[in-house]
Amino acid sequence: MQKQQSKIMNRPTQQLIQAFPVAAFLLENKSMKLGYYNVHFSKLAGIESNLFTDIEMSNFVSKDSFAGLHILTESGFSANETEIDIEFLNPDNINKLATFVVNELDFEGDQYFLFVESKENNNVKEHERLLSIIDTQQDIIFRFTPDTRLIFVNDAYCNFFRVKRKEMLGKSFLDLVQKSEHHRINIHIESLLKNKLPVSYEYKESFAAGNHIWWEWSDYPILDGDGNVIEIQTVGRDISRRKTIEGQLEKSEKTNSHILKTLPDLVFRIAKDGTYLETYSDDESRFYIQPEVFLGKKIEETLPTEIAQLSMTAIQKALTSNQIVTYEYVLIVKGQQQYFENRILPVSDDEVLSVIREVTAAKKSEIAIRNNERYLRKLLTLLNGALTLKNHTELLAYIVQQTKELFQADNCFITRWDEHNRTTIPMLTDEAGFNPVINTWKAGEQTLTASLMDEGQAITVENVMESPYISQSAASAYIDKSLLGIPLISNESKYGGLIIGYSQPHEFTITELERANLASGILSLLLSNNTLFNELRESEKLMRSFIEQAPVGVMAVDAKGNYILSNAAANELFGYSEEEILQKTIIDIVHEDYVDVAKAHFEKLSEEKPSAT
């Protein structure tokens, strides 16, 4: 492909498009060729990030999408901006569908179209996700059949029209619309049924009092397996505030104005020395400080020192390198810790644009994922280590130490449970010689272990002295302020409890409780298997001791008649050494008159549960 630079490719425009946190590109109307695009668009379309490259749109979008783009550019739009779905043909044969907001731009007589990916509308199309959150949306959302009968309305719909949901379901939504609008709406529904494509438009609703509301309506036809429209979902958003801001921005330069309207973030124009020159946002409540306070002032006068220094360093770096500089920082807003991402892009030799985006939810998710990965790795390490330990006391000590680290606690100890006497017995602690409790408990006393045995699941105690799970007398024995109890129960066998202690008051999270219950199942199984293993080993020792000390010949065979153990008297009786007799079966040494009887006996045993005899 041959590179060429169009007239629209001035540096500020390139950098503004590159700064978008979503896919964005320019399309030339006459040639239907790609003018300029950012890295997010490169990933979405599966093409190289190559500036000013003359690319045919038909090379990487489906035929239907290319036809839609052609119709759009030929016909223009009825509103300032519209939306279009584009299907990208990726090299991995997994096509991707994305929705773009389109703005028409005119540069020196040439017509261009700016496409910016609409993340919000793409999320709406994830139907399963929408169903779980739709009722909490501030937007008006409702679904209806082609004959206008309502089958779903969310809370916002009911609140706006002051109706109850039960009253509206099954009725026509036209009952709440002025009759003068019925004909227009019916024609619009007929168009949806015919075209079967999502449609978005803006509408100004005027009232008798002289006031009005600007709405952004989006209609989504829902098809059955045969491609027939069976439902239509409509989303209405009050965009009056946005319309007001758009009117104010019309006085600004046309290209930057259109680009700024598509940004969901806070935008600042800042001088080289850190002075705030101008700002933009559709919601002033999102500002850390209101514009009338910070405009005209420098960054160090308005932000905490550490963040101000970080911002000035980024500004100087962006101006020096002529590259976008991105960094993250944390602010305490209304008592809550919030995370932000700031993109600094140079627009001239002495000015930059600062595009700030709140990333709190994404950051917290990232932190939660890292913490979960750390927890699961440590839990796997605990499991692998425990499986190598056969000695029960060593296993208990290992579990105590690893669990303390796993939950980042101050103390940890294991208790045994005497079900018959309902008594808690303190056992191993996390440090040799350290006593986890001041004294032991009496029979029947309500300890945390007793509550764990009754509840059968993990229990959190944020205040030891004020908990329904621990009696006052029992509580005085603990040295920690907060406790996390993990029951050790396997197959209704109540081993005891794993008590995790925090020397300072600790507020437990749902995640910690879930992790405790996960650990409960794994640790209970480990202890149960280890206990069973040691009991079997002790039983085997007793049996061997009994056989070896017997004054008469004693042999142990399995259900198939194979020797597994014999004492000296038996070896002498049959005239074999211990090594020789263990290589034989009872059929080999029994008198020939009893061979058939012996075979029949062991054939019967083999049909039953195998055991030694």
Secondary structure, DSSP 8 states (H G I E B T S, - for coil): --B---TT--HHHHHHHHT-SS-EEEEETTTTEEEEE-HHHHHHHT----TTB-EEGGGTB-HHHHHHHHHHHHH--SSSEEEEEEEE--TTS--EEEEEEEEEEEETTEEEEEEEE-HHHHHHT-HHHHHHHGGG-SSEEEEE-TT-BEEEE-HHHHHHHT--HHHHTTSBGGGGS-GGGHHHHHHHHHHHHHH-S-EEEEEEEE-TTS-EEEEEEEEEEEE-TTS-EEEEEEEEEE-HHHHHHHHHHTTS-HHHHHHHHT--SEEEEEETTSBEEEEE-S-GGG-SS-HHHHTTSBHHHHS-HHHHHHHHHHHHHHHHHTS-EEEEEEEEETTEEEEEEEEEEESSSSEEEEEEEE-HHHHHHHHHHHHHHHHHHHHHHHHHHHHT--SHHHHHHHHHHHHHHHTT-SEEEEEEEETTTTEEEEEEESSTT--SBSS---TT---HHHHHHHH-S-EEES-TTS-TTS-HHHHTTB--SEEEEEEEEETTEEEEEEEEEESS-----HHHHHHHHHHHHHHHHHHHHHHHHHHHHHHHHHHHHHHHH-SS--EEE-TTSBEEEE-HHHHHHHT--HHHHTTSBHHHHS-GGGHHHHHHHHHHHHHS-----
